Amino acid sequence: MLTAPASTPGEEGTVIALTEKAAADLLAAEAFSPGLPGFVGIAVDLLLDPASAPSGRRPLRHGFLDARSPRVMVVSGPPSPGLEVALRRMADDTAASTRLVEKHRLTVLDQATDTVHPDGPQHALGTATAGIRIGLEPGLDGGGPLGLGRRWNLAHTLTPVLAAAFANAPLRHGRPTGWRSVRQALRRELPVAPPPGEARESWAASVLRGRTATGRSLRDALHAGARLTARDLHRHRDALRPPVAARGHLELDVADRQPGSGWRLPVTVATVLMDDPRAAEEAWEATKHLVDEAELWERAARDAMTDPVLAAAARDCFVAAYGALARQGTGRELRDAVAEFTERYVHRGRCPADDILDQVTAHS
């Protein structure tokens, strides 16, 4: 609770309370370490049944397996030099993690969630849903497609499109919820555009407007007289699960958990659309108008690819992604997998959740 923070002593044992400006300055200073695109990190959540994840951190061949909650374990890979290296490493680690989980007589579910109510609570995003995140270099200070500002803005317009294309959480207790992604429904009130200002300032404003455990924004809590230390601020920041975050690197929460090895596809599409200069320009042209769309995150979660605006943007983005993979000489198997997903879902106005809903309808 912010009103009774876990205090960080100062050099002389005093409690250092942050003002709103000091908090914003600290968040901005820690937001990014600029760098050219190239390194890629991946994190894949595992949703477990029953909810009895073994506690602690386990080293894997390349990364780590951590228990975030009794229901969710996270396979996190190291920063890797390029997309294909990152994918190979994560494939090794997810296979090892699945074997370890099965030894505990647990099942890894193919959906992103199966019990969460679409009306919340917000913390369920981190404790009871499974997603896929990528970590990318933030880009460089300055303009252009590889500039930090452009990449920050592109990440915000691109993520609702990817959320819609890869929606995969339509059920609660085995019954349709009216949403194609209950997980993304928890974000339905988010605006598409980030807070105004330079990327670091924008991130700081985003954290300050993020809700605390009391339901108030951190800014409102400060205005109400809450005492905030650097430790409290970091705890609040790290608990947030926005679709785009500054973690020193640029983090995109790109998609719901996908069946089997399907996690590779949102990672691949998002990475090439962000890191390939030509594809990034094409993705920006396809998505920049989305900042003016009302309730876009709600539409992505509920309607997914049946929304004509999101569907049109997705078609352009997936074509751009495939073109980038072809130019880069990416392996045939991965290119074919992206092409197959594009044909099966994107060009037909469908997403993985529609397959689940079709099965439920067929058995009802």
C-alpha positions in Angstrom: 0.0 0.0 0.0 1.4 3.4 -0.9 0.1 4.9 2.2 2.3 2.7 4.3 5.3 2.0 2.0 8.1 -0.4 2.5 10.6 2.4 3.0 14.1 2.7 1.6 16.4 4.3 4.2 18.6 7.2 3.2 22.3 7.4 3.9 21.5 8.6 7.5 18.6 6.3 8.1 15.9 8.8 7.0 13.1 7.9 4.6 13.4 9.6 1.2 9.9 10.3 -0.2 9.6 11.2 -3.8 7.6 14.0 -5.3 5.6 13.4 -8.5 8.3 15.2 -10.5 11.1 13.2 -8.8 9.3 10.0 -9.6 8.8 10.9 -13.2 12.4 11.9 -13.6 13.6 8.6 -12.1 11.3 6.6 -14.3 12.5 8.5 -17.4 16.1 8.1 -16.5 15.8 4.4 -16.1 13.5 3.8 -19.1 15.9 3.0 -22.0 19.5 2.2 -22.9 19.5 3.3 -26.5 20.9 0.7 -29.0 20.6 -0.3 -32.6 18.1 -3.1 -33.3 19.6 -6.5 -33.5 19.4 -8.4 -30.2 16.1 -10.2 -29.4 14.8 -11.6 -26.1 11.7 -13.8 -25.7 9.6 -14.7 -22.8 6.8 -17.3 -23.0 4.3 -17.9 -20.3 3.0 -21.4 -19.4 -0.5 -21.7 -18.1 -0.7 -24.7 -15.8 -3.5 -27.1 -14.8 -3.8 -27.6 -11.9 -2.6 -24.4 -10.3 0.4 -25.8 -8.4 3.5 -24.5 -10.1 6.7 -25.5 -8.4 8.3 -22.5 -6.7 11.7 -21.0 -7.4 13.9 -20.3 -10.4 15.4 -23.1 -12.5 18.2 -22.6 -14.9 17.7 -23.9 -18.4 20.1 -24.4 -21.2 19.9 -20.8 -22.3 17.6 -19.0 -19.9 15.4 -19.6 -16.8 12.1 -21.0 -15.8 10.4 -19.0 -13.0 7.1 -19.4 -11.2 5.1 -16.1 -11.4 2.1 -17.5 -9.6 0.6 -21.0 -8.9 -0.9 -20.9 -12.4 1.8 -19.3 -14.5 5.4 -20.2 -15.1 7.6 -18.0 -17.3 10.3 -19.3 -19.7 12.7 -16.3 -20.3 15.5 -16.4 -22.8 18.6 -14.4 -22.9 19.2 -11.4 -25.3 20.2 -13.2 -28.5 22.0 -11.9 -31.6 19.1 -12.0 -34.1 15.7 -13.5 -34.4 16.6 -17.0 -35.5 19.1 -17.5 -32.7 16.5 -16.3 -30.2 13.9 -18.7 -31.6 16.2 -21.7 -31.5 17.2 -21.0 -27.9 13.6 -20.5 -26.8 12.6 -23.8 -28.6 15.2 -25.6 -26.5 14.1 -24.0 -23.3 10.3 -24.4 -23.8 10.8 -28.1 -24.6 12.9 -28.6 -21.4 10.3 -26.6 -19.4 7.4 -28.7 -20.6 9.2 -31.9 -19.7 9.9 -30.5 -16.2 6.3 -29.4 -15.7 5.0 -32.8 -16.8 7.3 -34.5 -14.2 5.2 -32.6 -11.6 2.1 -34.1 -13.2 1.0 -30.7 -14.5 -0.5 -29.8 -17.9 0.5 -26.8 -20.0 -2.7 -25.4 -21.6 -2.7 -24.1 -25.1 -5.0 -21.2 -24.3 -4.0 -17.9 -22.7 -6.5 -18.3 -19.9 -9.5 -20.4 -18.9 -10.9 -19.0 -15.7 -10.4 -15.3 -15.7 -13.4 -13.0 -15.9 -13.2 -10.3 -18.6 -14.0 -7.6 -16.0 -10.9 -8.3 -14.0 -9.2 -8.0 -11.6 -6.3 -6.3 -13.4 -3.6 -8.3 -11.6 -4.9 -11.4 -13.3 -3.0 -10.4 -16.4 0.2 -11.4 -14.5 -1.0 -14.2 -12.3 -3.7 -16.1 -14.3 -3.1 -15.5 -18.0 -0.3 -16.6 -20.4 1.2 -14.3 -23.0 4.2 -13.9 -25.2 6.7 -11.0 -24.8 9.6 -9.9 -26.8 12.5 -7.6 -25.8 14.0 -5.5 -28.5 16.7 -2.8 -28.5 15.0 0.6 -28.0 16.6 2.3 -31.0 18.7 5.4 -31.2 18.0 8.9 -30.0 16.8 10.8 -33.1 14.4 10.4 -36.0 14.0 7.8 -38.7 12.5 4.3 -38.6 15.2 3.1 -36.2 14.8 6.2 -33.9 13.6 5.6 -30.4 10.6 7.9 -30.8 9.4 6.2 -33.9 9.8 2.7 -32.5 8.0 3.7 -29.3 5.0 5.0 -31.3 5.0 2.1 -33.8 5.0 -0.4 -30.9 1.8 1.2 -29.6 -0.1 1.2 -32.9 1.2 -2.3 -33.8 0.3 -4.2 -30.5 -3.5 -4.0 -30.8 -3.2 -5.4 -34.3 -1.1 -8.3 -33.1 -3.4 -8.9 -30.1 -6.3 -9.2 -32.5 -4.5 -11.5 -35.0 -3.3 -13.9 -32.3 -6.3 -13.7 -29.9 -6.6 -17.1 -28.2 -8.6 -16.9 -25.0 -12.4 -17.0 -25.7 -13.6 -19.3 -22.9 -14.2 -19.2 -19.1 -14.8 -22.5 -17.5 -15.3 -24.0 -20.9 -18.0 -21.5 -22.0 -17.8 -18.7 -24.5 -17.4 -15.3 -22.9 -18.3 -13.0 -25.8 -14.6 -12.1 -26.1 -12.0 -13.6 -28.4 -9.4 -12.8 -25.8 -10.4 -12.5 -22.2 -6.7 -11.7 -21.5 -6.7 -8.6 -23.8 -10.2 -7.6 -22.5 -8.5 -6.7 -19.2 -6.8 -3.9 -21.2 -9.8 -2.7 -23.1 -9.8 0.7 -21.6 -6.3 1.5 -22.8 -5.8 4.2 -25.4 -3.8 3.3 -28.5 -1.6 6.3 -28.4 1.0 6.6 -25.6 1.0 9.7 -23.4 2.4 12.7 -25.3 6.0 13.7 -25.1 9.4 12.1 -25.8 9.5 8.4 -25.3 11.1 8.4 -21.8 8.7 11.1 -20.6 5.8 9.2 -22.2 6.7 6.0 -20.3 7.0 7.9 -17.0 3.6 9.3 -17.5 2.2 5.8 -18.4 3.6 4.4 -15.1 2.2 7.3 -13.0 -1.3 6.8 -14.5 -1.1 3.0 -13.9 -3.5 1.8 -11.2 -2.2 0.7 -7.8 -3.7 -2.1 -5.7 -6.3 0.4 -4.4 -7.6 1.1 -7.9 -6.3 4.6 -8.0 -3.5 5.8 -10.3 -0.1 6.4 -8.8 -0.5 10.1 -9.6 -3.8 10.3 -7.7 -2.3 8.5 -4.8 0.6 11.0 -4.6 -1.9 13.9 -4.9 -3.8 12.4 -2.0 -0.7 12.5 0.2 0.8 9.0 -0.2 4.5 8.7 0.6 6.4 7.1 -2.2 10.0 5.8 -2.1 12.1 4.6 -5.0 11.5 1.0 -3.9 7.7 1.6 -3.9 8.0 3.2 -7.4 10.0 0.3 -8.8 7.6 -2.3 -7.3 4.6 -0.5 -8.9 6.4 -0.2 -12.3 7.5 -3.8 -12.4 4.0 -5.1 -11.5 2.4 -3.3 -14.5 1.7 -5.4 -17.5 1.1 -2.9 -20.4 1.3 -4.0 -24.0 4.4 -1.8 -24.5 6.9 -1.1 -21.7 10.3 0.4 -21.1 12.5 -2.1 -19.2 15.8 -0.6 -20.3 15.0 -2.3 -23.6 11.7 -2.1 -25.4 9.2 -4.8 -24.3 6.2 -5.7 -26.3 3.5 -8.0 -24.9 2.6 -9.2 -28.4 0.1 -11.9 -28.1 -1.9 -14.5 -26.2 -0.3 -17.9 -25.6 -0.5 -19.9 -28.8 -0.9 -23.7 -29.3 2.2 -25.8 -29.4 5.2 -24.0 -30.9 2.9 -21.3 -32.3 4.6 -18.8 -29.9 7.2 -18.4 -32.7 4.8 -16.6 -35.0 3.9 -13.5 -33.0 7.6 -13.2 -32.0 8.7 -13.4 -35.6 6.1 -11.0 -37.0 6.6 -8.4 -34.3 10.4 -8.5 -34.5 10.7 -8.1 -38.2 8.0 -5.3 -38.3 9.9 -3.4 -35.6 13.5 -4.1 -36.6 13.5 -4.3 -40.4 13.6 -0.6 -41.6 11.5 -1.2 -44.7 9.0 -3.3 -42.9 8.8 -0.8 -40.0 7.9 1.9 -42.5 5.2 -0.3 -44.0 3.8 -1.2 -40.6 3.8 2.4 -39.6 1.8 3.4 -42.7 -0.6 0.5 -42.0 -1.2 1.4 -38.4 -0.5 5.1 -37.7 -4.2 6.0 -38.3 -5.3 3.6 -35.5 -4.5 6.3 -32.8 -7.8 7.9 -33.9 -9.9 4.8 -33.6 -12.2 4.6 -30.6 -12.2 1.7 -28.2 -9.6 -0.2 -30.3 -8.3 -2.4 -27.6 -11.9 -3.4 -26.7 -12.5 -4.2 -30.4 -9.2 -6.2 -30.6 -10.2 -8.3 -27.6 -13.9 -8.8 -28.5 -14.0 -8.8 -32.3 -10.4 -9.5 -33.3 -10.1 -10.1 -37.1 -13.8 -9.6 -37.6 -13.2 -5.9 -37.0 -12.6 -4.5 -40.5 -10.2 -1.8 -39.5 -8.0 -4.2 -37.5 -8.3 -6.8 -40.2 -7.1 -4.4 -42.9 -4.1 -3.3 -40.8 -3.2 -6.9 -40.0 -3.3 -7.9 -43.7 -0.8 -5.1 -44.6 1.4 -5.9 -41.6 1.6 -9.6 -42.2 2.4 -9.1 -45.9 5.2 -6.6 -44.8 6.5 -9.1 -42.3 6.7 -11.9 -44.9 8.5 -9.6 -47.3 11.1 -8.8 -44.7 11.7 -12.4 -43.9 12.2 -13.1 -47.6 14.6 -10.2 -48.0 16.6 -11.4 -45.0 16.9 -15.0 -46.3 15.1 -16.4 -43.2 14.8 -20.2 -43.2 12.0 -21.6 -45.4 10.3 -23.5 -42.6 9.7 -20.3 -40.6 8.6 -18.3 -43.7 6.2 -21.0 -44.6 4.7 -21.0 -41.0 4.1 -17.3 -41.2 2.6 -17.6 -44.7 0.3 -20.5 -43.5 -0.9 -18.4 -40.5 -1.5 -15.4 -42.8 -3.6 -17.5 -45.2 -5.5 -19.5 -42.5 -6.4 -16.6 -40.3 -5.5 -13.1 -41.3 -6.7 -13.3 -44.9 -9.9 -15.0 -43.8 -10.7 -12.6 -41.0 -10.1 -15.2 -38.3 -7.9 -15.8 -35.3 -7.0 -18.9 -33.2 -9.9 -18.2 -30.8 -12.3 -18.8 -33.7 -11.1 -22.4 -33.9 -11.9 -22.9 -30.2 -15.3 -21.4 -30.6 -16.0 -23.6 -33.6 -15.2 -26.6 -31.5 -17.4 -25.5 -28.7 -20.3 -24.9 -31.1 -19.8 -28.3 -32.8 -20.1 -30.1 -29.4 -23.0 -28.1 -28.0 
